[in-house]
Amino acid sequence: MPDPASTDRRLIGSFDYVVIGAGSAGCVVANRLASDPQTKVLVLEAGGLDDWIWFHIPVGYLFAIGNPRADWLFRTEPQAGLGGRALAYPRGKVVGGSSAINAMVYMRGQAADYDGWRQRGLTGWGWDDVLPYFLKHEDHIAPPPGGLHKAGGEWRVEHPRVRWAILDAIRDAAEAAGIAKIPDFNTGDNEGSSYFQVNQRRGRRLSAYGAFLKPLLREKERRNLRLETRVHVERIVFEDGRAKAVEFTHGLGTPSEEKLRVEVGGEVVLSAGAVASPLLLERSGIGSGARLQGLGIDTLVDAPGVGENLQDHLQIRPVYKVQGVKTLNSDYARLWRRPLMALEWAALRTGPLTMAPSQVGAFAKSSPQYATANLQYHFQPLSLDSWGSGLHPFDAFTASVCNLRPTSRGSVHLRSADVHDTPVISPNYFNTEEDRQVAVDAMKLTRRIVAQAPLARFRPEEYMPGEAAQSDEALLKAAAELGTTIFHPVGTVRMGGDDDSGAVLDGRLRVRGVSGLRVIDASVMPTITSGNTANPTMMIAEKGVAMLKEDARR
Ligand SMILES: Cc1cc2nc3c(=O)[nH]c(=O)nc-3n(C[C@H](O)[C@H](O)[C@H](O)COP(=O)(O)OP(=O)(O)OC[C@H]3O[C@@H](n4cnc5c(N)ncnc54)[C@H](O)[C@@H]3O)c2cc1C
C-alpha cells in the first residue's frame, strides 16, 4: 500500500530529537537527552501505556507473552533446523518495550564479549570502557565492595524474594558436577551457579519506562519531553542525505487512523529493537539496493548489512518430574493457594508472584575447547509445554539451556512495503555444525547435573525429551523439538569498524551514508553477549547517548 504523500500528513511540530521506540534503550536515551530543559525531545511508541496490573506484578510475564496488549506477536518463518517449526517471537509492545514483559534477569555478559568487540576495531567498546556505562544507572540493593556495583542510579537491581528447595538442590547438584557456586554473575566472568539478580523494586517489576521516562514525564515543570503512544512509525524522511522528519500513524488499522509527521532539528534516534529497527531502515530506503528494488522502495543508501547478522539464544527445555518437593506447578494448581499468593504479594511483596521465571542460573562450558562459559542454564521450578500454555499438573522443574555464542546467523526483513504486513524473521537456528554439537553436548551435561547425588532424594525423572533419546542423532532431534527462543535477538543493524563491509553503523552508532540518524538498541551488537541482553542494551543506550551529546557539542 503506497504511503500518502508527506504533504497529506498533519505536522505535529518540530523537535531537537525524535526517539523511535520507548523500550529498554529508547527510555534511557530519552531521559538523558531531556535532562537538559533546553532540548526538545519527542518519543514515539507503537504500544500503549502500562496501565495493566500484570505489567507490574513480576509473574505477569506469564499473561503478557502472546497477548496483543503487550506483545507484537511476531512469528519466525518455519525453521529447517527445528524440524520446520515456526516459533512465536515475543517483543514488548508497550511503554518500556521488552523490559515491560521480560524475565527481569540482570546480566551484563562476559568481559570477553566486549573485548571481542574492541578487537573488531570498535575502539571504546571493551569491557573496561563499557563498565562505567553499566554503573552509571545502577541502583544495586547492597553493592558489594570492589567497585563492580553501585547504588543511587535509576535502575534497581535486587536479589530474588523467593527461594525453592528444588533450586537449592539443583545448585548442589551442579556443584557436584563441577560447576562452582559463585556470589555474583556480573563481574565480567559469569562461570558458575548463582541466584539471578533482578530488575525489581520491592517485589514489583521495574521497566525502563518506570525507571527512566515516567519520573520525568511526571515533573510538572518539565515541558521539553513529550511521549506519543499508539503511534506506529513508518519511515524517516531525508533531505540532502540528512534525517529531517519522521512519518507515523496514530491508531494504525483503526477507523480513526491519522497520518502524522514531525520535523527534526537535531537527530533521529532509532530504538525500535532488533526486529523493528532494520524494518524501519528498509522502509526509509536504507538496505540492500536489490532487495529494496524488489519491494518497490527507492534506495537512499545501498547497505546490504541491514537486517542481516541476526543472532539469538535458542533455549532447549528439558523437563524433569520430581517427587517430595514443591514446585510452582502444584502450588499454582491448588486454587485455595492463589488468593494467599496474592495476599502475600500485596502485604509483603514476597512469594511466588514476585517470581521471575528463572531464579537460579548457571554458566558452564560444553567442552574444554571454549575459553569462557558457552552455556547458560535458566533453572525454573515450573514446567509447561510452551510459554502461554498452562503449567503441567505434576511437580517438575525445567533445566533450560542455551548456547551463548551461536555461530548460526539469521535475518529480519520487510515482507512487502505494506506497513500492515508481518516481517520475515529467520533466525536459522542450528545452521552450523558447531551449534548442533553444542546442543548435543548441552543435553548431555544437563543429564550429568541431574544425575548427581544432591537431587537423588527428589527422584528426578526425565519427562522431556525422555531417556529414550540417547544417541547424538536422537539428542539433536530432541533439541530441535524442544528448542525455542529465549527472546534475545540482536545484531541486525550492527556497528563495525571501517573494514567491516556488513556494518551498517560506525562505532559511534551513526548510520553510514547519511547524517542525523543513529541506531541505539539491541540491533547494534556485532556479536551477541554471553547472557541475557536487556542490560547490555541499556549500557549501549547510555554510551550511545553520551556519544551523541558529545558529537552535538563539537
Ligand atoms: C519475554 C522476554 C523475556 C526476556 N527476558 C530477559 C531477561 O530476563 N533479562 C534480559 O536481560 N533480557 C531479557 N529479554 C531481552 C531484553 O528484554 C531485550 O534484549 C531488550 O529489552 C531489547 O531492548 P531494545 O531497546 O532493543 O528493544 P525493546 O525493548 O523491544 O524496545 C523497542 C520498542 O520500540 C517500539 N517499536 C517498534 N517498532 C515501532 C514502530 N514502528 N513505531 C513505534 N514504536 C515501535 C516497541 O513497541 C518497543 O517499545 C527478554 C525479552 C523478552 C521479549
The ligand as an SDF file (V2000), in Angstrom:
LIG
                    3D

 53 58  0  0  0  0  0  0  0  0999 V2000
    9.7130  -12.4260   27.0170 C   0  0  0  0  0  0  0  0  0  0  0  0
   11.1030  -11.8260   27.1150 C   0  0  0  0  0  0  0  0  0  0  0  0
   11.9190  -12.1830   28.1930 C   0  0  0  0  0  0  0  0  0  0  0  0
   13.1990  -11.6420   28.2860 C   0  0  0  0  0  0  0  0  0  0  0  0
   13.9210  -11.8280   29.4320 N   0  0  0  0  0  0  0  0  0  0  0  0
   15.0560  -11.1090   29.6350 C   0  0  0  0  0  0  0  0  0  0  0  0
   15.7080  -11.0940   30.8990 C   0  0  0  0  0  0  0  0  0  0  0  0
   15.2640  -11.7050   31.8650 O   0  0  0  0  0  0  0  0  0  0  0  0
   16.8470  -10.3720   31.0370 N   0  0  0  0  0  0  0  0  0  0  0  0
   17.3800   -9.6790   29.9940 C   0  0  0  0  0  0  0  0  0  0  0  0
   18.4460   -9.0840   30.1620 O   0  0  0  0  0  0  0  0  0  0  0  0
   16.7840   -9.6650   28.7860 N   0  0  0  0  0  0  0  0  0  0  0  0
   15.6160  -10.3150   28.5980 C   0  0  0  0  0  0  0  0  0  0  0  0
   14.9570  -10.2280   27.4100 N   0  0  0  0  0  0  0  0  0  0  0  0
   15.5750   -9.4580   26.3050 C   0  0  0  0  0  0  0  0  0  0  0  0
   15.5120   -7.9580   26.5300 C   0  0  0  0  0  0  0  0  0  0  0  0
   14.2940   -7.5800   27.1090 O   0  0  0  0  0  0  0  0  0  0  0  0
   15.7570   -7.2540   25.1910 C   0  0  0  0  0  0  0  0  0  0  0  0
   17.0330   -7.6180   24.6930 O   0  0  0  0  0  0  0  0  0  0  0  0
   15.7490   -5.7310   25.3220 C   0  0  0  0  0  0  0  0  0  0  0  0
   14.5970   -5.2850   26.0080 O   0  0  0  0  0  0  0  0  0  0  0  0
   15.8220   -5.0810   23.9480 C   0  0  0  0  0  0  0  0  0  0  0  0
   15.7550   -3.7000   24.0850 O   0  0  0  0  0  0  0  0  0  0  0  0
   15.5100   -2.7580   22.8380 P   0  0  0  0  0  0  0  0  0  0  0  0
   15.5060   -1.3740   23.3510 O   0  0  0  0  0  0  0  0  0  0  0  0
   16.4710   -3.1220   21.7740 O   0  0  0  0  0  0  0  0  0  0  0  0
   14.0630   -3.1660   22.2770 O   0  0  0  0  0  0  0  0  0  0  0  0
   12.6440   -3.1230   23.0010 P   0  0  0  0  0  0  0  0  0  0  0  0
   12.7980   -3.0410   24.4780 O   0  0  0  0  0  0  0  0  0  0  0  0
   11.8790   -4.2610   22.4600 O   0  0  0  0  0  0  0  0  0  0  0  0
   12.0260   -1.7430   22.5470 O   0  0  0  0  0  0  0  0  0  0  0  0
   11.6210   -1.4450   21.2370 C   0  0  0  0  0  0  0  0  0  0  0  0
   10.4250   -0.5090   21.3260 C   0  0  0  0  0  0  0  0  0  0  0  0
   10.1750    0.0360   20.0390 O   0  0  0  0  0  0  0  0  0  0  0  0
    8.7890    0.0200   19.8080 C   0  0  0  0  0  0  0  0  0  0  0  0
    8.5760   -0.0070   18.3580 N   0  0  0  0  0  0  0  0  0  0  0  0
    8.9040   -0.9970   17.4930 C   0  0  0  0  0  0  0  0  0  0  0  0
    8.5310   -0.6700   16.2480 N   0  0  0  0  0  0  0  0  0  0  0  0
    7.9660    0.5490   16.3200 C   0  0  0  0  0  0  0  0  0  0  0  0
    7.3780    1.4110   15.3580 C   0  0  0  0  0  0  0  0  0  0  0  0
    7.3160    1.0790   14.0590 N   0  0  0  0  0  0  0  0  0  0  0  0
    6.8700    2.5900   15.7790 N   0  0  0  0  0  0  0  0  0  0  0  0
    6.9370    2.9480   17.0870 C   0  0  0  0  0  0  0  0  0  0  0  0
    7.4780    2.1620   18.0420 N   0  0  0  0  0  0  0  0  0  0  0  0
    7.9920    0.9740   17.6590 C   0  0  0  0  0  0  0  0  0  0  0  0
    8.3180   -1.2390   20.5130 C   0  0  0  0  0  0  0  0  0  0  0  0
    6.9270   -1.2410   20.7410 O   0  0  0  0  0  0  0  0  0  0  0  0
    9.1580   -1.2280   21.7760 C   0  0  0  0  0  0  0  0  0  0  0  0
    8.5370   -0.4900   22.8010 O   0  0  0  0  0  0  0  0  0  0  0  0
   13.6760  -10.7620   27.2660 C   0  0  0  0  0  0  0  0  0  0  0  0
   12.8430  -10.3980   26.1940 C   0  0  0  0  0  0  0  0  0  0  0  0
   11.5620  -10.9160   26.1200 C   0  0  0  0  0  0  0  0  0  0  0  0
   10.6770  -10.4850   24.9770 C   0  0  0  0  0  0  0  0  0  0  0  0
  1  2  1  0
  2  3  1  0
  2 52  2  0
  3  4  2  0
  4  5  1  0
  4 50  1  0
  5  6  2  0
  6  7  1  0
  6 13  1  0
  7  8  2  0
  7  9  1  0
  9 10  1  0
 10 11  2  0
 10 12  1  0
 12 13  2  0
 13 14  1  0
 14 15  1  0
 14 50  1  0
 15 16  1  0
 16 17  1  0
 16 18  1  0
 18 19  1  0
 18 20  1  0
 20 21  1  0
 20 22  1  0
 22 23  1  0
 23 24  1  0
 24 25  2  0
 24 26  1  0
 24 27  1  0
 27 28  1  0
 28 29  2  0
 28 30  1  0
 28 31  1  0
 31 32  1  0
 32 33  1  0
 33 34  1  0
 33 48  1  0
 34 35  1  0
 35 36  1  0
 35 46  1  0
 36 37  1  0
 36 45  1  0
 37 38  2  0
 38 39  1  0
 39 40  1  0
 39 45  2  0
 40 41  1  0
 40 42  2  0
 42 43  1  0
 43 44  2  0
 44 45  1  0
 46 47  1  0
 46 48  1  0
 48 49  1  0
 50 51  2  0
 51 52  1  0
 52 53  1  0
M  END
$$$$
